[in-house]
Amino acid sequence: MPSLSLSASLPKSATVHDVPVASDELEGLGPDLMRASKLQGFEGKVGQTLVLAGGADGPMRVLVGIGERSSVDSGSLRRAAAAFVRAVGKHKVAATTLAENPGDIDRAEAIRAVCEGVGLASYKYTALKTGPERPLRKVVVVSKGAGSKAAFEQGAATVNAVSLARDLVNEPGGSMTPEAFTAMARTVCKDSGVKLTVWDEKRIAKEKLGGVMAVNQGSTHPARFLTIDYKPTGAPKAKVALVGKGITFDSGGLSIKTGTGMMTMKVDMTGGAVVLAVMSLLNALGVKVAVTGYIPLTDNMINGDAFRPGDVFTARNGKTVEVLNTDAEGRLVLADALSVASEKKPDAIIDIATLTGSVSGALGVNMAGLMGTDDALIGRIEAAAVPTDEQVWHLPLPVEYRKQLDSVVADLKNIGNGPFGGALVAGLFLKEFTDGVPWAHIDLGMSAMADSDDGVKVKGGTAFGVRLIAAALEAWS
């Protein structure tokens, strides 16, 4: 990934720069550029690019569409910046002026959006690659004026946080074990000014995290449970808990997945990666609420003592759970984490997880399901989804579906009665462990993984939710 820097003017070192073009201002390009645009079908649509050869006395230019001027927002600037950086990948130093004339958008918002578009679209996971890196080494964001530097630093911090989460998700499950995740968390938390507390397998047993212990039975890697605390300067406006599912690899357990279904299951710890990334970002954004992150970590594997369909465990809050499908394991570790979080009586709990595939059956792969018990909290997340363009859809928690979780031998079972409404039943299961605290649940489904480059997404882990949750916390009042 190229480095990002800020400049008040176009740097001489840049061999290519953009020319932002609104679709309703094409006539302002001049005759030569107008002719080239017409020949190449360039219309200034958001994310459309046209590369123009540079002259002997100047760098190459790239026309970048931003749509109609009156409709320009942070999302269109982010997509335009992503398109630009993909168009100049063979250059070493590029410069973008997209934030210089953002129209009606606040300049700071524009700078942050451009930083995110450039940084996230140029992300590559190269830890295991042996070939050469991409030629693009540096991208300069051109902007001047009050607040430019602070906005740039926040945008760059956001890029680093999302990249951290993507790195964690893209690392193979065989090496991204609970111990390895914990080691990374120690470094990240130290550098970010937040406090990390680690429970090992003995402490997990002492704290009666029955769901974490049940899932971990089939693993050779001991479980971990992470608590991360952020305290703002001054009196906090509220106390918010974040809970992220940290299944570092999911084989399905004895209810084993198919070979194809297992191929991408290193992604099952996305929720945990997102929570760690958000916690790393809070100081940089100056968030005014106190936040505690909880990340239960284990893989879901198979050995001679792996938990079996029909087994019953006791969760942290004392409820007994009959496990009828060991591939519905994420809700079991989340049950314990939600219980721990609710005991602290925060003002709100937000959990995020790759919990079900059925949510993507309903919403597709570019949108996450949103459920919860508090309309105001749901509204905060929906509002944050607009500027970040991490789309969510509010789904119900039908009371009449709760009976599907009734068990003959325990307080509840971990799956419903059939193949339909699985995401909603899973949400109802989690609700049992929130103890009346205002709660929202983000079910990522397949939005956690992209199979092609699109906008700020690149193939692999998306880290969906980092910008969404950070924006919701930043805007909290």
C-alpha positions as CSV (number, residue, x, y, z in Angstrom):
1,M,0.0,0.0,0.0
2,P,1.4,3.4,-0.9
3,S,2.2,6.0,1.8
4,L,-0.2,9.0,2.1
5,S,1.0,12.6,2.6
6,L,-0.6,16.0,2.6
7,S,0.5,19.0,0.5
8,A,-0.9,22.5,0.0
9,S,-0.1,22.3,-3.7
10,L,0.7,19.8,-6.5
11,P,4.2,18.4,-5.7
12,K,6.8,18.4,-8.5
13,S,7.6,14.8,-7.7
14,A,4.2,13.6,-8.9
15,T,4.3,12.0,-12.3
16,V,0.5,11.9,-12.5
17,H,-2.4,13.8,-11.0
18,D,-6.2,13.9,-11.3
19,V,-8.5,16.4,-12.8
20,P,-11.9,16.1,-11.0
21,V,-14.8,16.5,-13.4
22,A,-18.4,17.0,-12.5
23,S,-20.8,15.4,-15.0
24,D,-22.7,18.7,-15.4
25,E,-19.5,20.8,-15.9
26,L,-18.0,19.0,-18.8
27,E,-18.1,22.2,-20.9
28,G,-15.5,23.8,-18.6
29,L,-12.8,21.3,-19.6
30,G,-11.8,23.3,-22.8
31,P,-12.0,22.1,-26.4
32,D,-9.1,19.6,-26.3
33,L,-10.3,17.8,-23.2
34,M,-13.9,17.9,-24.4
35,R,-12.9,16.3,-27.6
36,A,-10.9,13.5,-25.8
37,S,-13.8,13.0,-23.4
38,K,-16.3,12.5,-26.3
39,L,-14.1,10.2,-28.2
40,Q,-13.5,8.0,-25.1
41,G,-17.1,8.2,-23.8
42,F,-16.1,10.0,-20.6
43,E,-19.2,11.6,-19.0
44,G,-18.0,12.5,-15.5
45,K,-19.9,9.7,-13.8
46,V,-18.8,8.9,-10.3
47,G,-15.7,6.7,-10.4
48,Q,-15.2,7.0,-14.2
49,T,-11.7,7.8,-15.3
50,L,-9.9,8.8,-18.5
51,V,-6.1,8.7,-18.6
52,L,-4.5,11.4,-20.7
53,A,-0.9,11.4,-21.9
54,G,1.3,14.0,-20.3
55,G,3.2,16.6,-22.2
56,A,7.0,17.2,-22.2
57,D,6.6,19.9,-19.6
58,G,4.1,18.3,-17.2
59,P,2.8,15.1,-15.6
60,M,0.2,12.8,-16.9
61,R,-3.4,13.7,-16.1
62,V,-6.4,11.5,-15.2
63,L,-9.9,12.8,-15.6
64,V,-11.9,11.5,-12.6
65,G,-15.7,11.7,-12.6
66,I,-17.5,12.9,-9.4
67,G,-21.1,13.0,-10.7
68,E,-23.3,16.0,-10.6
69,R,-21.8,18.8,-8.6
70,S,-24.9,19.3,-6.4
71,S,-24.9,15.6,-5.6
72,V,-21.2,15.3,-4.5
73,D,-20.9,13.7,-1.1
74,S,-18.3,11.8,0.9
75,G,-19.3,8.6,-0.8
76,S,-18.8,9.9,-4.3
77,L,-15.5,11.4,-3.4
78,R,-14.4,8.2,-1.8
79,R,-15.3,6.2,-4.9
80,A,-13.7,8.7,-7.2
81,A,-10.4,8.6,-5.2
82,A,-10.5,4.7,-5.3
83,A,-11.0,4.8,-9.1
84,F,-8.1,7.3,-9.5
85,V,-5.6,5.3,-7.4
86,R,-6.5,2.1,-9.5
87,A,-5.9,4.0,-12.7
88,V,-2.4,5.2,-11.7
89,G,-1.0,2.0,-10.2
90,K,2.0,1.9,-12.5
91,H,3.3,5.3,-11.3
92,K,5.5,5.8,-8.3
93,V,4.1,9.2,-7.0
94,A,0.6,10.4,-7.7
95,A,-1.3,13.4,-6.5
96,T,-5.1,14.0,-6.0
97,T,-6.9,17.3,-5.8
98,L,-10.3,15.8,-5.2
99,A,-10.5,17.4,-1.8
100,E,-9.6,20.9,-3.0
101,N,-13.1,21.8,-4.4
102,P,-15.6,19.6,-2.7
103,G,-18.6,21.8,-3.3
104,D,-21.1,21.8,-0.4
105,I,-19.2,19.2,1.6
106,D,-17.2,20.2,4.6
107,R,-13.5,20.3,3.7
108,A,-12.5,18.1,6.6
109,E,-15.1,15.5,5.6
110,A,-13.9,15.6,2.0
111,I,-10.2,15.1,3.0
112,R,-11.1,12.1,5.1
113,A,-13.1,10.6,2.3
114,V,-10.4,11.0,-0.2
115,C,-7.8,9.5,2.2
116,E,-10.0,6.5,2.7
117,G,-10.7,6.1,-1.0
118,V,-7.0,6.2,-1.9
119,G,-5.7,4.1,1.0
120,L,-8.4,1.4,1.1
121,A,-8.5,0.8,-2.7
122,S,-4.7,0.5,-2.9
123,Y,-4.6,-2.0,0.0
124,K,-2.9,-5.3,-0.7
125,Y,-2.1,-8.2,1.6
126,T,1.5,-9.0,0.7
127,A,2.8,-10.7,3.8
128,L,3.1,-14.1,2.0
129,K,3.9,-12.8,-1.5
130,T,7.4,-13.4,-2.9
131,G,7.0,-11.2,-6.0
132,P,7.7,-7.5,-6.3
133,E,5.4,-4.9,-4.8
134,R,3.2,-2.6,-6.9
135,P,5.1,0.4,-8.3
136,L,2.9,3.0,-6.7
137,R,4.8,4.2,-3.6
138,K,3.2,7.5,-2.6
139,V,-0.1,9.4,-3.0
140,V,-0.2,13.1,-2.1
141,V,-3.5,14.5,-1.1
142,V,-3.6,18.2,-2.1
143,S,-5.5,20.5,0.2
144,K,-4.9,23.7,2.1
145,G,-6.7,25.7,4.7
146,A,-7.7,25.5,8.4
147,G,-8.2,21.9,9.6
148,S,-6.7,20.2,6.6
149,K,-3.8,18.6,8.6
150,A,-6.1,17.3,11.4
151,A,-8.6,15.9,8.9
152,F,-5.8,14.2,6.9
153,E,-4.4,12.6,10.0
154,Q,-7.8,11.2,11.0
155,G,-8.3,9.9,7.4
156,A,-4.9,8.2,7.5
157,A,-5.6,6.7,10.9
158,T,-8.9,5.3,9.6
159,V,-7.0,3.7,6.7
160,N,-4.5,2.2,9.0
161,A,-7.2,0.8,11.3
162,V,-9.1,-0.8,8.4
163,S,-5.9,-2.2,7.0
164,L,-5.1,-3.7,10.4
165,A,-8.4,-5.5,10.4
166,R,-8.0,-6.7,6.8
167,D,-4.5,-8.0,7.6
168,L,-5.9,-10.0,10.5
169,V,-8.7,-11.5,8.4
170,N,-6.5,-12.3,5.4
171,E,-3.9,-14.1,7.5
172,P,-4.4,-17.9,7.2
173,G,-6.3,-19.5,10.1
174,G,-3.3,-21.9,10.8
175,S,-1.2,-18.9,11.8
176,M,-3.8,-16.4,13.0
177,T,-4.5,-18.5,16.1
178,P,-6.0,-17.0,19.4
179,E,-2.4,-16.6,20.7
180,A,-1.2,-14.9,17.6
181,F,-4.2,-12.5,17.6
182,T,-3.5,-11.7,21.2
183,A,0.1,-11.0,20.5
184,M,-0.9,-8.6,17.7
185,A,-3.5,-7.0,20.1
186,R,-0.8,-6.3,22.7
187,T,1.2,-4.3,20.2
188,V,-1.8,-2.5,18.7
189,C,-3.2,-1.5,22.1
190,K,0.1,-0.3,23.4
191,D,0.6,1.9,20.3
192,S,-3.0,3.2,20.5
193,G,-3.2,4.2,24.1
194,V,-5.9,1.8,25.2
195,K,-5.7,-0.8,27.9
196,L,-5.7,-4.5,27.1
197,T,-6.7,-7.3,29.6
198,V,-6.2,-10.9,28.5
199,W,-7.9,-14.0,30.1
200,D,-6.1,-17.3,29.3
201,E,-7.8,-20.7,29.3
202,K,-7.5,-21.0,33.1
203,R,-9.1,-17.6,33.7
204,I,-11.8,-18.4,31.1
205,A,-12.7,-21.5,33.1
206,K,-12.7,-19.6,36.4
207,E,-15.0,-16.9,34.8
208,K,-17.4,-19.7,33.7
209,L,-17.4,-18.8,30.0
210,G,-19.1,-22.0,29.1
211,G,-19.7,-21.2,25.4
212,V,-16.1,-20.3,24.7
213,M,-14.9,-23.5,26.5
214,A,-17.4,-25.7,24.6
215,V,-16.3,-24.4,21.2
216,N,-12.6,-24.7,22.2
217,Q,-12.9,-28.3,23.2
218,G,-11.9,-29.5,19.7
219,S,-8.9,-27.3,19.4
220,T,-5.2,-27.7,20.2
221,H,-4.9,-23.9,20.5
222,P,-6.1,-22.5,23.9
223,A,-8.8,-19.9,23.9
224,R,-8.3,-16.3,24.8
225,F,-10.7,-13.6,25.9
226,L,-9.7,-10.0,25.4
227,T,-11.0,-6.9,27.1
228,I,-9.9,-3.5,25.7
229,D,-10.7,-0.2,27.5
230,Y,-10.7,3.3,26.1
231,K,-11.4,6.3,28.4
232,P,-11.6,9.8,26.8
233,T,-10.3,12.9,28.5
234,G,-12.9,14.5,30.6
235,A,-16.2,13.1,31.6
236,P,-17.4,10.6,29.1
237,K,-20.8,11.2,27.4
238,A,-21.7,7.5,27.7
239,K,-20.3,4.0,28.1
240,V,-20.5,1.8,25.1
241,A,-19.5,-1.9,24.8
242,L,-18.4,-3.5,21.6
243,V,-18.4,-7.2,21.2
244,G,-16.7,-9.0,18.2
245,K,-16.9,-12.7,17.2
246,G,-13.3,-14.1,17.1
247,I,-13.5,-17.6,15.6
248,T,-10.1,-17.7,14.0
249,F,-11.0,-20.6,11.8
250,D,-14.4,-22.4,11.5
251,S,-14.4,-26.0,10.3
252,G,-18.0,-26.4,11.5
253,G,-16.8,-28.8,14.2
254,L,-18.5,-32.2,14.1
255,S,-21.3,-30.6,12.1
256,I,-18.5,-30.2,9.5
257,K,-18.7,-27.8,6.6
258,T,-18.2,-28.8,3.0
259,G,-14.7,-28.3,1.5
260,T,-16.0,-25.3,-0.5
261,G,-17.7,-23.9,2.6
262,M,-14.5,-24.1,4.6
263,M,-12.3,-22.3,2.1
264,T,-12.9,-18.8,3.4
265,M,-13.5,-19.6,7.0
266,K,-10.5,-17.7,8.2
267,V,-12.9,-14.8,7.8
268,D,-14.9,-15.9,10.8
269,M,-12.9,-13.7,13.1
270,T,-13.9,-10.5,11.3
271,G,-16.0,-9.2,14.1
272,G,-13.0,-9.5,16.5
273,A,-10.7,-7.9,14.0
274,V,-13.2,-5.0,13.6
275,V,-13.5,-4.4,17.3
276,L,-9.7,-4.3,17.8
277,A,-9.3,-2.0,14.8
278,V,-12.1,0.4,16.1
279,M,-10.4,0.4,19.6
280,S,-7.1,1.4,17.9
281,L,-8.8,4.4,16.3
282,L,-10.6,6.0,19.1
283,N,-7.8,8.2,20.4
284,A,-7.0,9.5,16.9
285,L,-10.6,10.5,16.4
286,G,-11.0,12.0,19.8
287,V,-14.1,10.0,20.6
288,K,-16.0,11.4,23.6
289,V,-17.6,8.2,24.9
290,A,-15.9,5.5,27.0
291,V,-15.7,2.3,25.1
292,T,-14.9,-1.3,26.1
293,G,-14.2,-3.9,23.5
294,Y,-14.7,-7.7,24.2
295,I,-13.2,-10.3,21.9
296,P,-13.7,-14.1,22.5
297,L,-11.0,-16.0,20.6
298,T,-11.0,-19.7,19.6
299,D,-11.1,-21.8,16.5
300,N,-13.8,-24.4,15.9
301,M,-12.0,-27.7,15.1
302,I,-12.5,-31.4,15.5
303,N,-10.6,-33.8,17.8
304,G,-11.6,-36.7,20.1
305,D,-13.2,-34.4,22.6
306,A,-14.8,-31.9,20.4
307,F,-18.3,-30.8,21.6
308,R,-21.1,-32.9,20.1
309,P,-24.6,-32.2,18.9
310,G,-26.8,-32.8,21.9
311,D,-24.2,-31.6,24.4
312,V,-25.4,-29.0,27.0
313,F,-23.2,-26.2,28.4
314,T,-23.8,-23.5,31.0
315,A,-23.1,-19.9,29.7
316,R,-21.6,-17.1,31.7
317,N,-25.1,-15.8,32.8
318,G,-26.1,-19.2,34.1
319,K,-28.4,-20.2,31.2
320,T,-28.0,-23.8,29.9
321,V,-27.7,-24.2,26.1
322,E,-28.3,-27.4,24.1
323,V,-26.0,-27.5,21.1
324,L,-27.7,-29.2,18.2
325,N,-25.4,-27.8,15.5
326,T,-21.7,-27.3,16.2
327,D,-21.5,-25.0,13.1
328,A,-23.7,-22.5,14.9
329,E,-20.7,-21.8,17.3
330,G,-20.3,-18.0,16.9
331,R,-23.4,-17.3,18.9
332,L,-22.0,-19.5,21.7
333,V,-18.9,-17.4,22.3
334,L,-20.8,-14.2,21.8
335,A,-23.3,-15.3,24.5
336,D,-20.5,-15.3,27.0
337,A,-19.0,-12.0,25.8
338,L,-22.5,-10.3,25.8
339,S,-23.0,-11.5,29.3
340,V,-19.7,-10.1,30.5
341,A,-20.4,-6.8,28.7
342,S,-24.0,-6.5,30.1
343,E,-22.7,-7.1,33.7
344,K,-20.9,-3.7,33.5
345,K,-24.3,-2.0,32.7
346,P,-23.1,0.1,29.7
347,D,-25.4,2.6,28.0
348,A,-25.3,0.4,24.9
349,I,-23.9,-2.8,23.5
350,I,-23.0,-3.2,19.8
351,D,-21.9,-6.7,18.6
352,I,-20.6,-7.5,15.2
353,A,-20.1,-11.0,13.7
354,T,-20.1,-13.1,10.6
355,L,-22.9,-14.9,12.3
356,T,-25.1,-16.4,9.5
357,G,-25.1,-17.0,5.8
358,S,-28.9,-16.6,5.7
359,V,-28.6,-12.8,6.2
360,S,-26.7,-12.6,2.9
361,G,-29.4,-14.7,1.3
362,A,-31.8,-11.9,2.2
363,L,-29.6,-8.8,1.7
364,G,-26.8,-9.9,-0.7
365,V,-23.1,-9.6,-0.1
366,N,-22.7,-5.8,0.0
367,M,-25.0,-5.2,3.0
368,A,-25.1,-6.3,6.6
369,G,-28.2,-7.1,8.7
370,L,-28.9,-4.9,11.7
371,M,-31.1,-6.1,14.6
372,G,-31.5,-4.9,18.2
373,T,-33.7,-3.8,21.1
374,D,-33.3,0.0,21.1
375,D,-34.5,2.3,18.3
376,A,-32.2,5.1,19.2
377,L,-29.2,2.8,19.0
378,I,-30.4,1.4,15.7
379,G,-30.8,4.9,14.4
380,R,-27.2,5.9,15.4
381,I,-25.9,3.0,13.3
382,E,-28.1,3.7,10.4
383,A,-27.1,7.3,10.4
384,A,-23.4,6.3,10.4
385,A,-23.9,4.0,7.5
386,V,-24.8,7.0,5.2
387,P,-21.4,8.8,5.1
388,T,-19.3,5.7,5.5
389,D,-21.3,3.8,2.7
390,E,-21.2,0.6,4.8
391,Q,-24.8,-0.3,4.3
392,V,-27.0,-2.0,6.9
393,W,-30.7,-3.0,6.8
394,H,-32.8,-3.1,9.9
395,L,-34.3,-6.5,10.4
396,P,-36.9,-7.5,13.0
397,L,-36.6,-9.8,16.0
398,P,-40.1,-11.4,15.8
399,V,-41.3,-12.5,19.3
400,E,-43.2,-15.4,17.8
401,Y,-39.9,-16.9,16.5
402,R,-38.5,-17.2,20.0
403,K,-40.2,-20.5,20.6
404,Q,-38.0,-22.1,18.0
405,L,-35.2,-21.8,20.6
406,D,-37.0,-23.8,23.2
407,S,-35.2,-27.0,24.2
408,V,-36.5,-30.1,25.8
409,V,-33.5,-30.6,28.0
410,A,-32.0,-27.1,28.5
411,D,-33.0,-23.4,28.8
412,L,-32.6,-23.0,25.1
413,K,-31.0,-24.6,22.0
414,N,-28.6,-23.0,19.6
415,I,-30.6,-23.3,16.4
416,G,-34.1,-22.9,15.2
417,N,-36.5,-25.4,13.7
418,G,-35.8,-25.1,10.0
419,P,-33.9,-23.4,7.2
420,F,-35.8,-20.1,7.1
421,G,-35.3,-17.0,9.1
422,G,-31.9,-18.2,10.5
423,A,-30.5,-14.7,10.9
424,L,-33.5,-13.6,12.9
425,V,-33.4,-16.7,15.2
426,A,-29.7,-16.2,15.8
427,G,-30.4,-12.6,16.8
428,L,-33.1,-13.8,19.2
429,F,-30.6,-16.2,20.7
430,L,-28.1,-13.4,21.3
431,K,-30.8,-11.2,22.9
432,E,-31.1,-13.8,25.7
433,F,-27.6,-12.7,27.0
434,T,-28.0,-8.9,26.9
435,D,-29.8,-8.5,30.3
436,G,-32.0,-5.7,29.1
437,V,-29.1,-3.4,28.1
438,P,-29.8,-1.4,24.9
439,W,-28.3,-3.6,22.2
440,A,-27.6,-3.7,18.5
441,H,-26.4,-6.7,16.5
442,I,-24.6,-6.4,13.1
443,D,-24.7,-9.7,11.2
444,L,-22.0,-9.3,8.5
445,G,-22.7,-12.5,6.6
446,M,-20.7,-12.6,3.4
447,S,-20.2,-8.8,3.4
448,A,-17.0,-9.6,5.3
449,M,-15.3,-11.0,2.2
450,A,-15.1,-9.6,-1.4
451,D,-14.3,-11.7,-4.4
452,S,-13.3,-8.8,-6.6
453,D,-12.2,-5.1,-6.4
454,D,-15.1,-2.7,-6.1
455,G,-14.8,0.9,-4.9
456,V,-12.8,0.9,-1.6
457,K,-13.1,-2.9,-1.4
458,V,-10.3,-5.2,-2.6
459,K,-10.5,-8.9,-3.0
460,G,-10.2,-10.6,0.4
461,G,-11.3,-9.4,3.8
462,T,-13.3,-6.2,3.7
463,A,-13.1,-5.2,7.4
464,F,-16.7,-4.0,7.0
465,G,-17.8,-2.3,10.1
466,V,-14.6,-0.5,11.2
467,R,-15.6,2.8,9.6
468,L,-19.3,2.3,10.4
469,I,-18.9,1.7,14.2
470,A,-16.1,4.4,14.5
471,A,-18.4,6.9,12.9
472,A,-21.3,6.0,15.2
473,L,-19.1,6.5,18.2
474,E,-17.5,9.7,16.9
475,A,-21.0,11.2,16.4
476,W,-22.4,10.1,19.8
477,S,-24.1,12.8,21.8
